Amino acid sequence: MSISSAISGRQLIEFDYDGHHRVVEPAAHGPHVSSGNHVLRGHQVAGTGKTRAVPFWDLFLVSKMTNLQVTSTTFNSDPPGYVRGDKHIQVHCEL
């Protein structure tokens, strides 16, 4: 499965990123407007991060994600603070 299918299915994803295991509610995906790098806007709900305690929002470079798995766990409501039309992403898929 892909990040886009996880967004459409409202499924949590898990991946390793910068040496930390992350569990994320994926919200928007596509190329970054200035760099063109594919990114994911996600709400991290479990795992660890470099400097912040979960939960938090972040913009993840898809190329830096390893061991990506789409889980069978779903979420029903939009993550807190979610706003459609992320201005940093040329959105291909969003909640």
C-alpha positions in Angstrom: 0.0 0.0 0.0 1.0 3.6 -0.5 0.9 6.8 1.5 -1.9 8.0 -0.7 -4.0 4.9 0.0 -3.3 5.2 3.7 -4.6 8.8 3.6 -7.7 7.7 1.6 -8.3 4.9 4.0 -7.5 6.9 7.1 -4.9 4.3 8.2 -2.0 5.0 10.5 1.4 4.5 9.0 4.7 3.6 10.8 8.2 4.3 9.6 11.7 5.1 10.8 12.9 8.6 10.3 16.1 10.3 11.6 16.8 7.4 13.9 13.3 7.4 15.5 10.3 5.1 15.0 7.2 7.1 14.3 3.5 6.3 14.1 1.6 9.0 12.1 -1.8 9.9 11.0 -1.1 10.9 7.4 -2.9 14.0 6.3 -1.5 15.4 3.0 1.1 14.2 0.4 2.8 15.6 -2.6 5.8 17.6 -3.8 7.0 20.5 -1.7 6.2 23.8 -3.4 9.8 25.1 -3.4 12.0 22.1 -3.4 9.9 19.6 -5.4 10.8 16.8 -2.9 7.9 14.5 -2.1 6.7 15.2 1.5 4.1 14.0 3.9 2.2 16.3 6.3 1.4 14.1 9.3 0.3 14.1 12.9 2.6 11.9 14.9 0.7 10.1 17.6 3.2 7.6 18.9 6.9 6.8 18.8 9.6 9.3 19.3 11.0 12.4 17.7 14.2 14.4 17.9 13.1 17.3 20.0 9.4 17.1 20.8 7.1 14.8 22.7 4.1 13.3 20.8 1.6 14.2 19.6 2.8 16.8 17.1 2.5 17.8 13.4 5.5 17.6 11.1 6.5 17.6 7.5 8.4 14.5 6.6 10.6 13.9 3.5 9.4 10.7 1.9 12.9 9.9 0.8 14.1 9.8 4.4 11.4 7.3 5.5 12.5 3.7 6.0 10.6 0.6 6.9 7.3 2.3 5.9 4.2 0.2 6.8 0.6 1.1 6.3 -1.2 -0.4 9.4 -4.7 -1.8 9.7 -5.4 0.7 12.4 -7.7 3.5 11.3 -8.7 6.9 12.6 -12.2 8.4 12.1 -11.8 12.1 12.7 -9.4 14.6 11.3 -6.3 15.1 13.5 -6.5 18.2 15.8 -5.7 21.4 14.0 -5.8 19.8 10.5 -6.5 22.3 7.7 -7.0 21.3 4.1 -4.9 22.9 1.3 -1.4 22.8 2.9 0.4 25.8 1.4 3.8 24.0 1.6 2.6 21.1 -0.6 1.4 20.7 -4.2 -1.2 18.4 -2.8 -1.8 15.1 -4.6 -3.8 13.5 -1.8 -5.2 14.8 1.4 -7.9 14.0 4.0 
